[in-house]
């Protein structure tokens, strides 16, 4: 469109009619609002997803600790002797039973050393405790996925108005409503829903619990670690443990977090800016309806169009014409044309009266005869 239809509509309408409409207009508006926004914090999902491979690295290549179990037993019960056994015997000569002619020693008892490899290190127990914490945290937060994060925003308006222009009565009744119901953060960049992502994490946790390290620690009923975590060299310098520590700290800080909810329900009579907007729309609707009276509407528009064209023509011919000169020129021509029209009308009236008088005289003579 070359012009805004609303502007054209106002330009072509009768200003007096607009003023009368606005002056006599009365309206009522009722607003109904229902807003409900729930924001559940699911950033832990991404944090767990990003940490899984580092936990897997730790459990596939665990730290081991060698335990030496020392016990002095009778020589008949000794299964294996070594350097440590000889050193112990040299310090405890009372355990020597006899020395033969060949200087061969026969002890009555000897130190028995059993070396066992164990996964029961502080670092491994930290990872063991972290996995159990992840499982508990996920179970607690999983109920939030039933509703998830969502937004409901419903708005409704009931509008009634009436006005009078002359003998014309105008009225309007309007009901309008909008409904918005959306799930927030429903899918990640890979197209997985929140429920699918959590299900995947559950499977990964189960895989971690099935590793040899975790099963051995669980079987040994090792003591879980308590915060704060000891900053051992391994935990501080190993990349895998650094990621594990970040996840641990997050779970400890956010274990009790609840979903944020903003819920509002309002029903009220509006007498402010919103009703003013609708009042102006009511006027606009009325003016649009008035265009059905084509003759009245088009006549005013045509007059304005002709005037605009004449003024534009004068300006085009007299480019240096000032605003005051234009006003004087238009005023002067208006006076001349008005005088001519009046003079012409008076001449016509004189001729008309002359012939009417002759006609009436003729009628009177006929009646006398």
C-alpha contacts under 8 A as a table, 3 or more apart, distances in Angstrom:
res1	aa1	res2	aa2	distance
1	X	4	X	6.93
1	X	5	X	7.89
3	X	7	X	7.52
3	X	8	X	7.03
4	X	7	X	5.46
4	X	8	X	6.43
5	X	8	X	5.11
5	X	9	X	6.05
6	X	9	X	5.04
6	X	10	X	6.41
6	X	284	X	7.80
7	X	10	X	5.28
7	X	11	X	6.20
8	X	11	X	5.04
8	X	12	X	6.19
9	X	12	X	5.43
9	X	13	X	6.31
9	X	287	X	7.06
9	X	288	X	7.09
10	X	13	X	5.19
10	X	287	X	7.64
12	X	297	X	6.82
12	X	300	X	6.60
12	X	301	X	5.41
13	X	17	X	7.77
13	X	18	X	7.61
13	X	287	X	6.98
13	X	297	X	7.07
13	X	300	X	7.91
14	X	17	X	5.26
14	X	18	X	6.42
15	X	18	X	5.02
15	X	19	X	6.22
16	X	19	X	5.12
16	X	20	X	6.16
17	X	20	X	5.15
17	X	21	X	6.05
17	X	165	X	6.70
18	X	21	X	5.13
18	X	22	X	6.19
18	X	283	X	7.69
19	X	22	X	5.23
19	X	23	X	6.09
20	X	23	X	5.11
20	X	24	X	6.23
20	X	164	X	7.58
20	X	165	X	5.93
21	X	24	X	5.44
21	X	25	X	5.94
21	X	163	X	5.96
21	X	164	X	6.17
21	X	165	X	5.63
21	X	283	X	7.40
22	X	25	X	5.19
22	X	163	X	7.67
22	X	283	X	7.49
24	X	163	X	5.13
24	X	164	X	5.82
24	X	165	X	7.67
25	X	161	X	7.04
25	X	162	X	5.67
25	X	163	X	4.22
25	X	164	X	7.14
26	X	161	X	5.54
26	X	162	X	5.54
26	X	163	X	6.37
27	X	159	X	7.34
27	X	160	X	5.58
27	X	161	X	3.97
27	X	162	X	6.48
27	X	279	X	7.30
28	X	159	X	5.91
28	X	160	X	5.36
28	X	161	X	6.33
28	X	269	X	7.57
28	X	270	X	7.75
28	X	271	X	7.86
28	X	275	X	7.84
29	X	157	X	6.91
29	X	158	X	5.65
29	X	159	X	4.56
29	X	160	X	6.53
29	X	269	X	5.68
29	X	270	X	5.58
29	X	271	X	7.33
29	X	275	X	6.48
30	X	157	X	5.75
30	X	158	X	5.14
30	X	159	X	6.64
30	X	267	X	7.18
30	X	268	X	5.71
30	X	269	X	4.47
30	X	270	X	6.06
31	X	155	X	7.60
31	X	156	X	5.86
31	X	157	X	4.69
31	X	158	X	6.60
31	X	266	X	7.78
31	X	267	X	5.63
31	X	268	X	5.44
31	X	269	X	6.15
31	X	270	X	6.58
32	X	155	X	5.91
32	X	156	X	4.97
32	X	157	X	6.28
32	X	265	X	7.83
32	X	266	X	5.88
32	X	267	X	4.48
32	X	268	X	6.78
33	X	153	X	7.77
33	X	154	X	5.98
33	X	155	X	4.76
33	X	156	X	6.43
33	X	264	X	7.56
33	X	265	X	5.60
33	X	266	X	5.03
33	X	267	X	6.29
34	X	152	X	7.60
34	X	153	X	5.97
34	X	154	X	5.11
34	X	155	X	6.47
34	X	263	X	7.83
34	X	264	X	5.94
34	X	265	X	4.61
34	X	266	X	6.62
35	X	151	X	7.79
35	X	152	X	5.71
35	X	153	X	4.62
35	X	154	X	6.37
35	X	262	X	7.62
35	X	263	X	5.51
35	X	264	X	5.00
35	X	265	X	6.31
36	X	151	X	5.96
36	X	152	X	5.08
36	X	153	X	6.49
36	X	261	X	7.26
36	X	262	X	5.76
36	X	263	X	4.29
36	X	264	X	6.41
37	X	149	X	7.56
37	X	150	X	5.87
37	X	151	X	4.48
37	X	152	X	6.24
37	X	261	X	5.63
37	X	262	X	5.15
37	X	263	X	6.31
38	X	148	X	7.57
38	X	149	X	5.09
38	X	150	X	5.39
38	X	151	X	6.54
38	X	259	X	6.71
38	X	260	X	5.71
38	X	261	X	4.47
38	X	262	X	6.56
39	X	148	X	7.50
39	X	149	X	4.68
39	X	150	X	6.84
39	X	259	X	5.72
39	X	260	X	5.07
39	X	261	X	6.34
40	X	144	X	6.74
40	X	148	X	6.14
40	X	149	X	5.30
40	X	258	X	7.32
40	X	259	X	4.37
40	X	260	X	6.27
41	X	44	X	7.54
41	X	257	X	7.99
41	X	258	X	7.91
41	X	259	X	6.48
42	X	45	X	5.56
42	X	46	X	7.60
43	X	46	X	5.54
43	X	47	X	6.44
44	X	47	X	4.89
44	X	48	X	6.04
44	X	250	X	7.92
44	X	251	X	7.91
45	X	48	X	5.29
45	X	49	X	6.17
45	X	197	X	7.53
45	X	198	X	6.98
46	X	49	X	4.94
46	X	50	X	6.12
47	X	50	X	5.21
47	X	51	X	6.24
47	X	247	X	6.80
48	X	51	X	5.10
48	X	52	X	6.13
48	X	201	X	7.43
48	X	247	X	7.12
49	X	52	X	5.62
49	X	201	X	6.80
50	X	53	X	7.12
51	X	54	X	5.47
51	X	55	X	6.51
51	X	243	X	6.19
51	X	244	X	6.60
51	X	247	X	7.29
52	X	55	X	5.25
52	X	56	X	6.24
52	X	204	X	7.38
53	X	56	X	4.95
53	X	57	X	6.20
54	X	57	X	5.00
54	X	58	X	6.41
54	X	240	X	4.81
54	X	241	X	7.49
54	X	243	X	6.92
54	X	244	X	7.22
55	X	58	X	5.15
55	X	59	X	6.36
55	X	127	X	7.48
55	X	208	X	7.87
55	X	240	X	6.76
55	X	241	X	7.84
55	X	244	X	6.82
56	X	59	X	5.26
56	X	60	X	6.01
56	X	208	X	6.74
57	X	60	X	5.26
57	X	61	X	6.14
57	X	240	X	7.04
58	X	61	X	5.28
58	X	62	X	5.44
58	X	240	X	6.64
58	X	241	X	7.70
59	X	62	X	5.12
59	X	208	X	7.54
59	X	211	X	6.90
59	X	213	X	6.29
59	X	214	X	7.72
60	X	211	X	7.68
62	X	119	X	7.38
62	X	124	X	7.23
62	X	213	X	7.26
63	X	119	X	6.55
63	X	121	X	7.20
63	X	123	X	7.65
63	X	124	X	6.97
64	X	117	X	6.47
64	X	118	X	5.73
64	X	119	X	5.06
64	X	120	X	7.62
64	X	121	X	7.17
65	X	117	X	5.67
65	X	118	X	5.18
65	X	119	X	6.21
65	X	120	X	7.15
65	X	121	X	6.74
66	X	115	X	6.48
66	X	116	X	5.59
66	X	117	X	4.57
66	X	118	X	6.23
67	X	114	X	7.93
67	X	115	X	5.52
67	X	116	X	5.07
67	X	117	X	6.21
67	X	118	X	7.09
68	X	113	X	6.36
68	X	114	X	5.61
68	X	115	X	4.55
68	X	116	X	6.52
69	X	113	X	5.64
69	X	114	X	4.93
69	X	115	X	6.23
69	X	116	X	7.78
70	X	111	X	6.65
70	X	112	X	5.72
70	X	113	X	4.63
70	X	114	X	6.44
71	X	111	X	5.63
71	X	112	X	5.16
71	X	113	X	6.55
72	X	109	X	6.47
72	X	110	X	5.35
72	X	111	X	4.25
72	X	112	X	5.77
73	X	77	X	6.17
73	X	78	X	6.34
73	X	109	X	5.45
73	X	110	X	5.70
73	X	111	X	6.37
73	X	112	X	6.56
74	X	77	X	5.35
74	X	78	X	6.56
74	X	108	X	6.12
74	X	109	X	4.29
74	X	110	X	6.39
75	X	78	X	5.25
75	X	107	X	6.77
75	X	108	X	5.80
75	X	109	X	4.93
75	X	110	X	5.92
78	X	81	X	7.27
78	X	110	X	7.23
78	X	111	X	7.99
78	X	112	X	6.08
79	X	112	X	7.33
80	X	112	X	6.68
80	X	113	X	7.46
81	X	84	X	7.64
81	X	85	X	5.63
81	X	86	X	7.74
81	X	111	X	7.58
81	X	112	X	6.36
81	X	113	X	7.25
82	X	85	X	5.24
82	X	86	X	6.56
82	X	113	X	7.98
83	X	86	X	5.20
83	X	87	X	6.20
84	X	87	X	5.14
84	X	88	X	6.13
84	X	111	X	7.65
84	X	113	X	7.54
85	X	88	X	5.16
85	X	89	X	6.22
85	X	110	X	6.48
85	X	111	X	4.96
85	X	112	X	6.56
85	X	113	X	7.37
86	X	89	X	5.08
86	X	90	X	6.20
87	X	90	X	5.19
87	X	91	X	6.52
88	X	91	X	5.28
88	X	92	X	6.23
88	X	110	X	7.85
88	X	111	X	6.60
89	X	92	X	4.92
89	X	93	X	6.01
89	X	95	X	6.83
89	X	96	X	7.60
89	X	110	X	6.65
89	X	111	X	7.40
90	X	93	X	5.85
92	X	95	X	5.96
92	X	96	X	7.97
93	X	96	X	5.39
94	X	97	X	7.76
95	X	107	X	5.62
95	X	108	X	5.61
95	X	109	X	5.61
95	X	110	X	7.17
96	X	99	X	7.80
96	X	105	X	6.93
96	X	106	X	6.09
96	X	107	X	4.06
96	X	108	X	5.87
96	X	109	X	7.50
97	X	105	X	7.65
97	X	106	X	5.55
97	X	107	X	4.77
97	X	108	X	5.10
98	X	105	X	5.97
98	X	106	X	5.29
98	X	107	X	6.83
99	X	102	X	7.81
99	X	103	X	5.45
99	X	104	X	5.36
99	X	105	X	4.58
99	X	106	X	6.27
100	X	103	X	5.17
100	X	104	X	5.38
100	X	105	X	6.80
101	X	104	X	7.26
107	X	110	X	6.63
118	X	121	X	7.74
119	X	124	X	6.65
119	X	213	X	6.48
119	X	216	X	7.50
119	X	217	X	7.02
120	X	124	X	6.51
120	X	125	X	6.59
120	X	217	X	6.67
120	X	222	X	7.26
121	X	124	X	5.27
121	X	125	X	6.14
122	X	125	X	5.09
122	X	126	X	6.10
122	X	225	X	7.84
123	X	126	X	5.02
123	X	127	X	6.52
123	X	234	X	7.47
123	X	235	X	7.07
124	X	127	X	5.16
124	X	128	X	6.11
124	X	213	X	8.00
125	X	128	X	4.81
125	X	129	X	6.02
125	X	217	X	7.56
125	X	222	X	7.32
125	X	223	X	7.47
125	X	224	X	6.19
125	X	225	X	6.53
126	X	129	X	5.17
126	X	130	X	6.09
126	X	224	X	7.16
126	X	225	X	5.85
126	X	229	X	7.94
127	X	130	X	4.90
127	X	131	X	6.23
127	X	244	X	7.53
128	X	131	X	5.40
128	X	132	X	6.55
128	X	214	X	6.31
128	X	217	X	7.54
128	X	224	X	7.47
129	X	132	X	5.17
129	X	133	X	6.14
129	X	224	X	5.47
129	X	225	X	6.37
130	X	133	X	4.97
130	X	134	X	6.09
130	X	244	X	7.86
130	X	248	X	6.38
131	X	134	X	5.03
131	X	135	X	6.28
131	X	205	X	7.03
131	X	208	X	7.81
131	X	209	X	7.80
132	X	135	X	5.14
132	X	136	X	6.35
133	X	136	X	5.12
133	X	137	X	5.97
133	X	251	X	7.75
134	X	137	X	5.08
134	X	138	X	6.00
134	X	251	X	7.62
135	X	138	X	5.27
135	X	139	X	6.21
135	X	202	X	7.74
135	X	205	X	7.24
136	X	139	X	5.13
136	X	140	X	6.23
137	X	140	X	5.15
137	X	141	X	6.17
137	X	251	X	7.29
137	X	255	X	6.68
138	X	141	X	5.17
138	X	142	X	5.73
139	X	142	X	5.26
139	X	143	X	7.64
140	X	143	X	6.70
141	X	144	X	5.60
141	X	145	X	7.52
142	X	145	X	5.46
142	X	146	X	7.54
142	X	198	X	7.94
143	X	146	X	5.60
143	X	147	X	7.89
144	X	147	X	5.90
144	X	148	X	5.52
144	X	259	X	7.64
145	X	148	X	4.48
145	X	194	X	7.13
145	X	195	X	6.66
147	X	150	X	7.55
148	X	183	X	7.50
148	X	184	X	7.69
149	X	183	X	6.08
149	X	184	X	5.14
149	X	185	X	7.11
150	X	181	X	7.38
150	X	182	X	5.71
150	X	183	X	4.36
150	X	184	X	5.10
151	X	180	X	7.37
151	X	181	X	5.71
151	X	182	X	5.40
151	X	183	X	6.49
151	X	184	X	7.15
152	X	179	X	7.59
152	X	180	X	5.45
152	X	181	X	4.51
152	X	182	X	6.70
153	X	178	X	7.99
153	X	179	X	6.11
153	X	180	X	4.98
153	X	181	X	6.63
154	X	177	X	7.29
154	X	178	X	5.59
154	X	179	X	4.46
154	X	180	X	6.00
155	X	177	X	5.41
155	X	178	X	5.23
155	X	179	X	6.66
156	X	175	X	7.42
156	X	176	X	5.66
156	X	177	X	4.01
156	X	178	X	6.42
157	X	174	X	7.84
157	X	175	X	5.71
157	X	176	X	5.36
157	X	177	X	6.29
158	X	173	X	7.68
158	X	174	X	5.91
158	X	175	X	4.68
158	X	176	X	6.80
159	X	172	X	7.90
159	X	173	X	5.77
159	X	174	X	4.98
159	X	175	X	6.32
159	X	278	X	7.87
160	X	171	X	7.62
160	X	172	X	5.71
160	X	173	X	4.55
160	X	174	X	6.37
161	X	171	X	5.67
161	X	172	X	5.39
161	X	173	X	6.73
161	X	279	X	7.79
161	X	282	X	7.71
162	X	169	X	7.49
162	X	170	X	5.52
162	X	171	X	4.15
162	X	172	X	6.41
163	X	169	X	6.12
163	X	170	X	5.21
163	X	171	X	6.45
164	X	167	X	6.87
164	X	168	X	5.69
164	X	169	X	4.68
164	X	170	X	6.04
165	X	168	X	5.14
165	X	169	X	6.57
165	X	170	X	7.88
170	X	286	X	7.72
172	X	282	X	7.37
183	X	186	X	5.91
185	X	188	X	7.24
186	X	193	X	5.64
186	X	194	X	6.23
187	X	190	X	7.62
187	X	191	X	5.37
187	X	192	X	5.18
187	X	193	X	4.38
187	X	194	X	6.26
188	X	191	X	5.34
188	X	192	X	5.63
188	X	193	X	6.70
188	X	194	X	7.77
189	X	192	X	7.54
192	X	196	X	5.89
192	X	197	X	6.27
193	X	196	X	5.17
193	X	197	X	6.28
194	X	197	X	5.14
194	X	198	X	6.26
195	X	198	X	5.23
195	X	199	X	6.13
196	X	199	X	5.05
196	X	200	X	6.21
197	X	200	X	5.08
197	X	201	X	6.36
198	X	201	X	5.01
198	X	202	X	6.26
199	X	202	X	5.11
199	X	203	X	6.48
200	X	203	X	5.19
200	X	204	X	6.34
201	X	204	X	4.99
201	X	205	X	6.16
202	X	205	X	5.15
202	X	206	X	6.27
203	X	206	X	5.07
203	X	207	X	6.32
204	X	207	X	4.99
204	X	208	X	6.36
205	X	208	X	5.06
205	X	209	X	6.28
206	X	209	X	5.07
206	X	210	X	6.35
207	X	210	X	5.14
207	X	211	X	6.81
208	X	211	X	5.52
208	X	214	X	7.24
209	X	214	X	5.51
209	X	215	X	6.66
210	X	214	X	6.73
210	X	215	X	6.38
211	X	214	X	5.51
211	X	215	X	6.27
212	X	215	X	5.21
212	X	216	X	6.03
213	X	216	X	5.28
213	X	217	X	6.24
214	X	217	X	5.20
214	X	218	X	6.06
215	X	218	X	5.06
215	X	219	X	5.99
216	X	219	X	5.04
216	X	220	X	6.15
217	X	220	X	5.07
217	X	221	X	6.21
217	X	222	X	5.75
218	X	221	X	5.04
218	X	222	X	6.57
219	X	222	X	7.94
225	X	229	X	7.52
226	X	229	X	6.81
231	X	235	X	5.98
231	X	236	X	5.96
232	X	235	X	5.28
232	X	236	X	6.12
233	X	236	X	5.16
233	X	237	X	5.82
233	X	238	X	7.87
234	X	237	X	5.40
234	X	238	X	5.35
234	X	241	X	7.24
235	X	238	X	5.80
235	X	241	X	5.05
235	X	242	X	6.18
235	X	245	X	7.67
236	X	241	X	7.29
236	X	242	X	6.40
237	X	241	X	7.82
237	X	242	X	7.30
238	X	241	X	5.42
238	X	242	X	6.27
239	X	242	X	4.99
239	X	243	X	6.52
240	X	243	X	5.52
240	X	244	X	6.44
241	X	244	X	4.82
241	X	245	X	6.05
242	X	245	X	5.13
242	X	246	X	6.43
243	X	246	X	5.18
243	X	247	X	6.48
244	X	247	X	5.26
244	X	248	X	6.19
245	X	248	X	4.92
245	X	249	X	6.16
246	X	249	X	5.31
246	X	250	X	6.32
247	X	250	X	5.14
247	X	251	X	6.24
248	X	251	X	5.30
248	X	252	X	6.28
249	X	252	X	5.19
249	X	253	X	6.26
250	X	253	X	5.21
250	X	254	X	6.08
251	X	254	X	5.34
251	X	255	X	5.58
252	X	255	X	5.75
253	X	256	X	7.87
254	X	257	X	5.26
270	X	274	X	7.07
270	X	275	X	6.27
271	X	274	X	7.47
271	X	275	X	5.80
271	X	276	X	7.81
272	X	275	X	5.67
272	X	276	X	6.49
273	X	276	X	4.96
273	X	277	X	6.33
274	X	277	X	5.17
274	X	278	X	6.56
275	X	278	X	5.06
275	X	279	X	6.08
276	X	279	X	4.93
276	X	280	X	6.28
277	X	280	X	5.28
277	X	281	X	6.32
278	X	281	X	4.85
278	X	282	X	6.13
279	X	282	X	4.99
279	X	283	X	6.46
280	X	283	X	5.10
280	X	284	X	6.22
281	X	284	X	4.89
281	X	285	X	6.10
282	X	285	X	5.12
282	X	286	X	6.31
283	X	286	X	5.07
283	X	287	X	6.26
284	X	287	X	5.16
284	X	288	X	6.16
285	X	288	X	5.08
285	X	289	X	6.19
286	X	289	X	4.98
286	X	290	X	6.25
287	X	290	X	4.99
287	X	291	X	6.79
288	X	291	X	5.50
288	X	292	X	7.85
289	X	292	X	5.89
290	X	293	X	5.71
290	X	297	X	7.50
291	X	294	X	5.81
291	X	297	X	5.82
293	X	296	X	5.86
293	X	297	X	6.15
294	X	297	X	5.12
294	X	298	X	5.66
295	X	298	X	5.36
295	X	299	X	5.75
296	X	299	X	5.35
296	X	300	X	6.48
297	X	300	X	5.74
297	X	301	X	6.47
298	X	301	X	4.97
298	X	302	X	5.95
299	X	302	X	5.14
299	X	303	X	6.23
300	X	303	X	5.24
300	X	304	X	6.34
301	X	304	X	5.17
301	X	305	X	6.09
302	X	305	X	4.90
302	X	306	X	6.12
303	X	306	X	5.26
303	X	307	X	6.25
304	X	307	X	5.16
304	X	308	X	6.15
305	X	308	X	5.14
305	X	309	X	6.23
306	X	309	X	5.09
306	X	310	X	6.21
307	X	310	X	5.18
307	X	311	X	6.21
308	X	311	X	5.24
308	X	312	X	6.02
309	X	312	X	5.03
309	X	313	X	6.08
310	X	313	X	5.05
310	X	314	X	6.29
311	X	314	X	5.14
311	X	315	X	6.27
312	X	315	X	5.20
312	X	316	X	6.12
313	X	316	X	5.08
313	X	317	X	6.29
314	X	317	X	5.29
314	X	318	X	6.03
315	X	318	X	5.00
315	X	319	X	5.43
315	X	320	X	7.93
315	X	321	X	6.72
316	X	319	X	5.60
318	X	321	X	5.44
321	X	325	X	6.24
321	X	326	X	6.53
322	X	325	X	5.21
322	X	326	X	6.21
323	X	326	X	5.09
323	X	327	X	6.27
324	X	327	X	5.06
324	X	328	X	6.18
325	X	328	X	5.07
325	X	329	X	6.03
326	X	329	X	5.10
326	X	330	X	6.12
327	X	330	X	5.22
327	X	331	X	6.00
328	X	331	X	5.06
328	X	332	X	6.00
329	X	332	X	5.23
329	X	333	X	6.24
330	X	333	X	5.28
330	X	334	X	6.02
331	X	334	X	5.04
331	X	335	X	6.30
332	X	335	X	5.24
332	X	336	X	6.40
333	X	336	X	5.12
333	X	337	X	6.08
334	X	337	X	5.31
334	X	338	X	5.96
335	X	338	X	5.10
335	X	339	X	6.11
336	X	339	X	5.14
336	X	340	X	6.22
337	X	340	X	5.06
337	X	341	X	6.09
338	X	341	X	5.11
338	X	342	X	6.19
339	X	342	X	5.09
339	X	343	X	6.02
340	X	343	X	5.03
340	X	344	X	5.97
341	X	344	X	5.16
341	X	345	X	6.08
342	X	345	X	5.03
342	X	346	X	6.18
343	X	346	X	5.15
343	X	347	X	6.30
344	X	347	X	5.18
344	X	348	X	6.23
345	X	348	X	5.18
345	X	349	X	6.19
346	X	349	X	4.98
346	X	350	X	6.30
347	X	350	X	5.18
347	X	351	X	6.40
348	X	351	X	5.29
348	X	352	X	6.06
349	X	352	X	5.00
349	X	353	X	6.09
350	X	353	X	5.17
350	X	354	X	6.17
351	X	354	X	5.07
351	X	355	X	6.46
352	X	355	X	5.50
352	X	356	X	6.21
353	X	356	X	4.99
353	X	357	X	6.06
354	X	357	X	5.27
354	X	358	X	6.45
355	X	358	X	5.06
355	X	359	X	6.12
356	X	359	X	5.03
356	X	360	X	6.17
357	X	360	X	5.17
357	X	361	X	6.20
358	X	361	X	5.16
358	X	362	X	6.26
359	X	362	X	5.19
359	X	363	X	6.33
360	X	363	X	5.05
360	X	364	X	6.27
361	X	364	X	5.14
361	X	365	X	6.38
362	X	365	X	5.26
362	X	366	X	6.41
363	X	366	X	5.23
363	X	367	X	6.42
364	X	367	X	5.17
364	X	368	X	6.45
365	X	368	X	5.17
365	X	369	X	6.46
366	X	369	X	5.35
